[in-house]
Amino acid sequence: MPHRAPGSPGRGRAGYLSGQAIRYYRPRGSADIRQLVDHGFQAFNAGRLSEACHIFTERMLDPENDTTIGLTVAGALTPAGLGGCVIELMDRGLIDFVISTGANLYHDLHYAMNFTLHRGSPFLDDVELYEQGIIRIYDILFPATVLLETDAYVRDFLARTALAGPVSSAAFHYELGRDLMQQFPGCEAHSVVARAAAAGVPIYTSSPGDSSIGMNVAYHALLRDGTLLIDPNRDVNEVCAIILAGRKNGCVILGGGSPKNFYLQGQPTLWEIYGIPKGGNDFFIQLTTDQMVWGGLSGATPSEAVSWGKVNPGVLPDTVVAYGDTTISFPIFAEYAVGSEWGRRPRRELVHRRDALVADLKRQAEAASAARSKVTT
């Protein structure tokens, strides 16, 4: 008899949801993983992943470099259980801020609310899944009621929150994380949004309306006369201010897409728009399945990014793109980082410094503008 995957046809609703629960995986610094990366990953894409691990642990985390590190997250990584890796890196101060798709943050809320997502199969009858009230994300299955109850919580939060008027997505996610910890005590152990609030890590989303969280904010505005508005202008300026304040800057990019570009546009915004010659990133790591032959590698290779001022010309040895499935490469990368010599740093808690950093950005931008005016006159 051929193997029948969990959730295969003929088992009904209960059968579809009979697969093991997906839990957030928390890396612990496995010596075996370090042995594999250091001695087994020697060439081709394995070699690039090894290179990424070494750039991160030996260069970006070196206290002498004092690098401000941004993590960008695309794809369906939290439903696949990778939120635990993000939590561990935040907890240890190994990443300082996050830019994510809204979908990753929305599905993270399921874990905060103690809902269960199940392992399944990508080879199912989606018409039958629809009739059974089951949602599929590739081989991840969960009841549609998870969406409805998560939506209900978000709307309830919006009704209770004191947030009003234009706010940055970081401010919104910080308040959402604080509320999660109040409503679901202990959830910061298994929720990226809640843990970020506890650790003072700002989370931005480059397209606030492109997720169920944004859909519920729109509902609140239309039917509840809510005044809350997530302001992308504030996001742009806050991210630029964080980059400007960094002694050195580096990024770890999971996938690509909008979160990647939203981070990388920070340096061009500083020099091109504000006239502040900050310079580009000092470190650049991308874990992706995309390829440059299709037109851009989700926002350019490191060498192409040099022409935009996104990467410093002299640091290309400290840049790498590791091609492979991020759900495979990122847990290995995180496991390696946690077990490294500098596997823990003091947290910068940038969420509490946003206003001061933006004020400094404004001061420098006004000075640059005044200097340009003198030259033109």
N, C-alpha and C positions, 0 to 999 in steps of 0.2 A: 504494500500500500504506500502511495506517495505521502510525504509529510504534509499535513494540513496546518497552515499557519493559524495562530490565534486570530479569532475574528473572521474565520472563513465562512462562506455561504452555507446556509442550512442550519445554523445554530441559533437564529433569532437574535433579538436584542441582547440578551444575556451572553450569548455566544460571542457576539462581536466584541463585547467588553470583558471577555474572559482573559485577555492577555495581562501580563505582569504590569503593575503600576510603574509609571515613569517617575523616578525621583531625581531631585537635583544632586548631581555628583560633586562632591567637594574634594579637590586634590589635596594630598597630604605630603607631597615631596618624595615620591617613591625613588629609592636608590636604583631599582631595576630599570625604571624609565630613564633615569639619567645615564645608566650604563648603555641602554639601547641607543639613545640619541647620540651619545659621545662616540660610541664605537661601532654601532650597527648602521646608523644613518650616515653614509659616507659619500653618496653621489646622487645625481639626478634630483628628483623632488625631495627625497629623504635628506639629501645633503643640504637643500635649501631650508628645510624645516630645522635641521640642526644649526644652520647658520643663524636663523631667526632666534632660536633659543639662546645662542651665545651672544648675539648682539644685545638682546634684552637683559640677560643676567650679568654680563661682563661690562657692558657699556652704558645702557640706559639706567640700570639700577646702581651703578657706581656712585657712591655719595659725592665724590669729587665733581661729577658732572651735574648733579643737582637738577635732574631732568623732570620737567612737568610732563606727565604721560596721559594722553587721551586714548580711550578705547572706543572704537566705533563698531556697531553691531547691526548687521543686516541679515536677512534670511530668518527662518523660523527656528532660532536657536533655543529660546526658553522652552517652547513646547517639547523640544528634544532632550531637555534635562541639563542643558549647559549653563543655566543660570547659576548653578552652584559654583562653577569655575569663576564667574564674574564676582560672586559674593566673596569668595576666598581672596581674590586679587584686591578687591576693595578693602576687605577687612585688614589685610596686611599692608595697606598703603602702597601697593604696587601699581595701581592706576589711580589717577587723581580726578578724572571726570569722564563721563560717558556720553556718547551721542548714539542714539538707537532709533530704529524704526518704532513707531507707536505700537505696532503689532506685538513686538517682543515684550513690551512693557505691559500690554493688555493681557497677554497670555501668562505673564508672570503673576498677575493678580489671582489666577486660578490656584496657584500654589500657596499664596498668602491666605486664601480662603479655604484651604484644605480640600479642594476638589481633586479628583483623581483623573489623570490622563493615562491611557493604556497603550501598551505595545500592540500593534496589529499587523496588517499586511497592506502593501500598496496595490494588491491585485484583487480588489473587491468590487462588487456591484454597487456603484454609487447611487443608483436609483433606489435600491433596496435600503441602503444606509439612510437616505433621505426619508423614506417611508417609516423607518424604525426610529427616526429622530436622533441620528448619530452623525457627528461631524468628523471628517477625516482630514488630517494634514499629512499627506503622503502615507506613512505607516503608523500614524498616531491617531487614536480613536478616543472620542469622549462624547457624552450625551449633550444634545443641544441645550438642555437645561443649564449646563455650566455657563454657556454664553448669557442666557437670560438672567441668571442669578448674579453673574458678574456685572452685567449692565445695570441691574437694579441697585447693586452696591455703589457703583460709580455715580448714579443719579442721586442716591441718598447722600453720598459724600458731598456732591455739588450743592444740594439743598442745605446742608449743615455748615459748609465751609464759610469762612469769613472772606475768602478770596473774592475780589471784585475788580472790575476794570481791567486794563491791560497788565498782564504779568508774563514773565518769561516762563518757558516750559520747565526750567529748573525749579523755579519757585512753586509751580503747580505740582510737580512730582515730589518735591520735598514735603509739601503739606499732605499730599496723598499718602506718602510713606508714613508720616507721623500718624495719620488717621488709621492706617492699616494696623499699626502696632497697638493702637488703643482698642480697635474693634476686634482684633484677632491676636491676643497677647502671645508673644513668642514667635510670631510669623517672620521676624527679621532673620531667623535662622534659615529660612527657605523661601525668601522673597527678595529679589534684586531691588525692587522699589523701596521696600521697607528697610532693607539693610543699608541702602545708600543714604536714606534719611538719618539713620542711626550713626553712620560713619562720616556724615558731612560731605558726601560725594555728590556733586551736581549731576543730574541726568537731563540731557537735552534730547529733543526729537526734532529732526529737520523738517518734518511735514506733519504738524499736529493734527490736521484734519484727516489724515490717511490712516485711520485705525478706529477701532470701536470706542476707544477713549474719546477721540475727537468727535465721533458720531454722537456720543452722549452729551458732550459739551454743547454741541449744536442743538440737541433736543432741549437742553436746559435754557439756552438762549431763546429758542422759538416758543416753547410752551410754558416756560416758568419765568419768563422775563428776566433771566439771569444776565448779569452784566459782565460776568467773567469772560475775558478774551485772552487767549494765549498769543502773545505778540512776538512774531518772528524777528522784528527789529531789535527787541531786547536780547533775544537769543544770539543774533549776529554780534551784537556789541559785547555781550558777556563772554562769548567764546573768544573773541578778539582780545578782550581785556585779560583773560586767563593766559593766552599765548604771549601777549606783550609782557606780562609780569614774569614769565618763566625765564630762568637763566639759560637753560637749554630746553628744547621742546622735542617730543617724540610721540609717535602714534603707533598703536597696534590696531590694524584694520581687519575685521572679520567679515569676509565677503567683500562688499564694496558699496555700490549704489549711492543713494542720497546721503546717508550718514558719513560716508567717506569724504565726499566732496564738501559737505558742510563743515567738516573739520579743516580740510586742506585749504579752503578758501580764506581761512583766517589771515594767513600771511599776505596774500594779494590784497585783501581788504586794508591791511595796515599800510602797505607801501603804495598801492594803486589809488586807494580812495582817501585815506587819511594822511598820506604823505609821511608816514613813520617808517624809516628803513630798518625794521626789525630783522629782516633776513628770514630764510625759510627754515623748515624743520631740520633738526640735527640727526634725527633717527626716524626710520620709516620701515615698518614691518607690515606686510599684508599676507593674510592666509585666505586663499580664494580658489575657485574653480574657473574663473573667467580667464580669457586670453586676450592679449593685445591685438591679435589678428582680426578680431571682430569689431575693432574700432575705438577702443579706449580703455579696456581693462577696468571698467567701473570707475572711470575718472583718472586714467593715466598711469603709466609706469613711473617709478621714481625718477628715471632719467628724463622722461618727458616733463615731469612736474618741475624740474629745475628751470625750464624755460618760463614757467609761470611765477617763479619765485616761491614755490611751495616747499622746495627742498633746497638746502644750501649746496652750491656746486661742489664744494670740497669734501662732502660727507658721503658720497655714493658708496664707499666701502661699508658704511653703516646703514645701508638700505638693502632690503631683500623682499622678494615676492616668492612665497612658497605655494606652489600649485597643488591643490588637493582638497578633499571634502573637509570643510571647516569643522564638522561634527567629529571628525577623526583627529585633525591636526591641533585644534584648540585645546582639548583636554590634555594631550601630550605636552603641548607648550606650557599650559598652566601648571601641570605636575612638575615639569622641569624647573619652572620659575620658583615655585614654592619651596623646592628643595635646594635652591641655590645659596651661595654665600650671603647674598643680600636679599634673602627671601622675606624680609619684613622691613618696612621703612616707616618713619613717623608719618601719620596721615596729615595732609595739608588742610583738610576740611574746607575746601574752597566754596562750598555752598554758603558758608557764613561770611565770606569775604567778597561776594560778588559786587555789592554796591561800592565798596572802596576801590576795587579794581577798575570798575567802569568809570569812576570819578577820575582815576589817574589816566585812563585812556582818553577821556574828554580833555583833560588838561594838556596832554601831549598833542592831541589832534588840533586843539585850538592854537597851540604854539606853532605847530607845523603850518597851519593855515595862515597865521599871521606872517610867518617867514616867507611863504609863497607870495603873499600879497605885496610884501616889500620888494621882492624881486621883479614882479610884473609892473610895479609902478616906478 
